[in-house]
Amino acid sequence: MYIGVPRETKPGERRVALVPETVAKLVAKGHSVGIESDAGTSAQMPDALYAAAGAEILPDAQSVYDKADMLLKIRAPEPAEIPLLRPGTVLVAQMMPLLDPESAAQVAKAGAVSFSMDLMPRITRAQSMDVLSSMSTVAGYRAVLQGALLAERFFPMLMTAAGTIAPAKALILGAGVAGLQAIATARRLGAVVQAFDVRPASREQVESLGAGFLSLPVADGEGEGGYARAMGADEEELERQALADPVKKADLVVSTAMVPGRRAPLLVNREMVDSMHPGAVIVDLAAETGGNCELTVPGEVVVSDGGVIVDGRLNVPSEMPLPASQLFSRNLVTFLDHAFSAWIGDAKDKTQLGALPEGDEILRSTCVSFGGELVHKATAERLISIGR
């Protein structure tokens, strides 16, 4: 099958869906791979590396879309790309259909068979395909480094001839993959770390990394698939009250709390920010879904009236495009191995593809559109809810 990788066109996106390492694996399995020229340049992978791995270098996106039976992307196609889709083409990307259902509907209308990697079920055999975990690992690591630079202070305790400097205090909100990586990174830098999560089961993981776990007076917040569930207004208020003192004392707050398909919970309000000391930093990894901090401005770094820095930069994994692309592409290729084994089989091109296998949880959970229809139920319901 001919697999195409166009250059990402979303502003600020530096990652690429396949790296030379994974191109070589696909070519070794008998597939043809076409890469748009300069698709990997911003991720430090020039065309020459792809050519050496066996890829065909194509001059533009139109060429990729014209030749490909299957398209691999980081992001959902931008509006200008959707008309390039041919009916029956298989599209695999991180489409985020619950946050952007209109784009998913347009892809369906174009006749593409689309799969969204962010819908991967949280089951053992899908762990190696889980791009949310992979990208959260990158984001959690990067968030602490960003916070340390913005805070402009030492993180470890220093004992010098001029006296002792106390270690920085870091507070991590949310102990999922991003939060755990943030804890580990802050600890490596020498900070004293506390963490909070609404799922009591995360205590063991937090404490195993050497951080203190904050127990708050709220009900178990674990939802479907191990993700945090959406909390009610009263529960969120209890969280804010309990977090007020730890936030006030922190030099760095990294917030990672998100609920799939919903606005991020508001954990740090304006009053809490005002209580922090000048120069303290909040890095809000939930900025793309509204932010955990009331002062977060998605896509910007702002300073409060009291001198607190609030970092709401978007698409943090793209700030480390090489390792992020490596991890993403490995997830993709593992998913493709499963798709070829369970569904595509020996099909030479998209015209030979049949229906998805009935009992396959991985393919059924991630499929967004098929046969010109939007088949992902939650996305269709989201479209109806916003009146589209």
N, C-alpha and C positions, 0 to 999 in steps of 0.2 A: 504494500500500500504506500502511496506517496504522502508523506507527512510534511506539512509546511509550517514554518515559524516566521511570522511577520514581525517587524520591528514594533515595539510598543509605542503608542502615540499619545497616551494620557500624559499630560504635563507632569514632569517630575519623576516619571517612572523610568528607572535605570536598569531594572532587572530584565532577564530574557528567559523564555520558557525552556529552552534546551541549552546545555553547555556542550563543548566538544566531547567530553567524557561520555555523556548520555547519547549524543549523536552516534558515536562509534558503536555503542551497544545496539542501537536500533538498526544501523547498517549491517552489523554482524548477523542480525536476525532476518535479513533479507528485505528490509524496507528501504525505500528511497527517501531521502530527507532534503528538503529545500529550505534555505535560510535567506531571508532578505538581507541584502548587503548592509553592513553596519548594525545589524540587530543586536550584536553582543558587545559593540565597541564601548558603550558606557558602563558595561560590567567588566571591562578589562579583558575582553575576549575578541580579538580582531578576526576578520574574515579568514585570514590564512590558517588559523587554528581549526576553524570549522571545515575548511577545504581539506586539511590534512586528515581530519576525522572521517572524511567521506561524504560530506554534504555538498550539494550543489548550491552555489551562491547566486541568488536571483537579484535582478537589478532594482526591483520595487515591489510594493505590496500587491499591486495588481497581478504581477506574475505569480506571486505565492498563492493568492486566492484562486487564480485560474487553474493552477496545476494540482493543488492539494486535494486529496480525498479526505484528509484529516488535518485540522488546524490546531496548533497548540499555542496558547497565549497565557500571559500572566493575568491580565485584566479582561473584562468583557469588551467586545468591540465598541469603539467609539461610534457616534452617529454616522460619521463619514465612511466608516468601514463596513457597516451593515449592508449597504447595497452591493458590496463586493461578494457577499456570501452566495454560494450556489446551492440550490435545493439538494438536500441529501448529504451535504458536507458535514462531517463530524467535527464539532468544536468542543475542545476541552480547555477550560480556563477557571480562574477564580472569579466567578461572575457576580457573586453576592446578590442573588435575585430577590431576597427578602428586603434588601435595602434599595435596590434599583429594579423593581419589577417591570417598569416600562421598557427598559433595555432588553430584558429577558423576553418580553412579549414581541418586540421587534425582531429578535433573533428567530423566534418561533415562526413569525409571519414570513420570514425569508426562507423558511423551509429547512433550516439547519437542525441536525440532531445534536443537541448541546448537553454537556455535562458540566456541573459546577463543583470544583474540588472542595469548596468550603462547606458543602453539604455532606461530606464524607461521614458515614455513621461511626459512632465511637464504639467499635467492636475490635476485638484483638487482631483479627486478620486484616483489618484496614489501617492499623497503626502506621505502617510504613508508607501509606498514601496520604497521611494527614497533613495537608499543607498549613492548616491553621496552627498546629503545634510547631511545625518547622519555622514558620514566620514569627510566631510568638517567641520562640527561642532567640531569634535575632533581635526582635524588638525589646525584649526584657534586658538583654545584654547592653544594647545601644542606649537605652533610656538612662541607665545608671551612669554610663560614660558621659552622656550629654549633661546630666544633672551635676556630675562632679565638676565639669568644666564651667558650667554656669554658676555654681555655688562659689567658686574661687576660694576654696579652703582645702586644707588637708583632710583626707578621710581617715587615715590611721592615726593612732595616738603617737605623738613624737616626743621623745625625751631628749632635750638638747641642753647645751651649756647655758642657754638663755632661759631655760625653764621648760615645763611640760605643756604640750598642746593637746587638749582633750580630743578624742576621736569624734568624727561626725556621727550624727544620729539620723538614720534612714528609716522611713516608714513605708512599707509596701502594702498597697491596698489591692487585694485580690491575689490569691495564691494558686492560680492556674499555671500554665506553662510559662507565660511571660513573667508572672510574679515570682515564680520559683527561680527562674534564671536571673531576675533582678536581685533577689535575695543573695544568690550565690555570688554574683558579681560585686555587690556592695560589700559582702563579707570579705571577698578577696582583696578589696581595696582597703579593708581595715575598719569599716564603719561598724557601729553598734546598730543592729537591725531588729526592728519589730515588724510583724506582718499581721494582716487581718484578712479573714475570709468568712463569708456567711456559711460555708460548709465546714462543720466541725471535723469532718474526716480529713481535712487538709492539715490539721494540727501536726500530725506525725511527720509529714513531709517538710513542713516549715521548720520544726525543731531539729530534724535531722541535718538541716543546713546550718544550724547554729544560730537561728533567729528566735526571738521570743514571739509567742503566739498570743494575740489579743482575743480574749473571749468576750463577746458582746451579748447583751440580753435580747437576742432576736432568735426566732425559730430557725430550724435547719433550713438553709437556703439552697440545698441541692435539688436540681431539677432533672429533666430528662437527659439521658446520655452523659451524666456527670457534670454538665454545665450548671452554673448558678441559675436559679430561677428568678423571675421578676418579683421584686419585693413590693408590698403595698406601701402607700404613702406613710402610714403610721410606722411601719417597720423601718423605712428609710430615715424617718425622723429620729427613731431610737438609735440607729447607726450613727447619725451625725452627732447626737448628744454624747455617745460613748467615745467617739473618735476625736472630740473637740480637744481634749488635753493632749493626747499623743501627737496630733497635728500641730498644736501650738509649740511643742517642744522640738519638733523635727527640723533638721537642716535640709533634708531632702525627702519629698514625698513622691513616690512613683505610683500612679494609679492605673490599674489594669482591668478594673471591673467592667465586664460587658455581659449582656444577655443576648444570645443569638436572635437576630431579627427585630430587636427592640432598641429604644433609646437607652444609652448607658445610664445607670443609676447616679443620682446626684449625691455624692458622699461628702464633698467639701464645699460649703457655702461661703458667701462673701464674708460673713462674720468670722468664720474660722480662718480664712486667709488673712484678715486684718489682725488676727491674734498672733500671727507668726512674726518672727524677727526679720528685720531688713536683710536682704541677701539670701533668705531661704528660697528654695526652689521646689516647684511642683512640675513634674513631667507627666502629662496626661496622655497615656496611650489609648485612651478611649475617645480621643478628640473626634475621630471620624464618625462616631455615632452619638455626638452631642457632648461628650466629655463628662468626667466624674467631678469636675470642679466648675463652680458657677462662673468663674472669671475666665475660663478657657475660651480662647478664640481659635477655632479650627484653622490650622495652617499658619499660625503666627506665634511668636514669642512676645508676651506682653509683661509689663511691670505694673503691679498694683500701686495705689497711692502710698501704701506703707513700705514699698520697696521689695515686695515678694515677686519673684520671677515665675511666670506661669508659661510653660512650654507646651503648646498645642500643635506641634508639627505633625503633619500627616505622612502616612506611608513610611514609617520609620525603617522597616526592613530594606527599603530601596536606598537608604543611606549606606548600606553595606551590600552593594549589588552583587559582588562576586560570590561570597558564601551563601547569600540568600538565593541566588540563581542556582547554585549547586544543589542546595537542599530541595528547592522547589522542583527542579528538573528530575531529581531522583524520585520524588513522590509521584511525579507525572508518569515516568517510565514504569514504575511499579504498577500504577493504575492501568496503563496500557497493556502491560503483560496480562493482567487479569481480564481486561476487556477482550483481548485477542483470544485468550483461552476459553472464556465463558460465553462469548457472543460472536465476535468477528470471524474467528476461525481462519479459514484459508481464503476468505474474500479478497479479491485482488483490487477492488475499488469500491466506492460507495454505492454503486448500482447493485451490488450483490448482497448488501446488508439486509438481514431479516429483522424480525421483532426482537425486543429484549427478552432474555430468559425470565420466566415468571418468578422463580424463587430466588433470584440473585439480589440480595439486600444492598450490595455495594452499587451496582449499576442502577437499580430501581431508585435508591435514595438520592443519587447524584444527578439523575436525568432531569433536565429542566424542560426541554422541548423535544418532540418526536413527531414526525409526519405532519409538520406544519401546525401542530397544536402545542399549547403550553400545558405540559402534563404534570408539573410539580404543583401539587394541590395548594400548599401554603403560599406559593407565589401568586397563583391565580386568586386566592382569597385576599391577598394583600392588594392586588390590583382593584378588586371590587371595593375594598374598604376605602380606597382613596378616590373612588369614583371614576375609574378608567376602564 
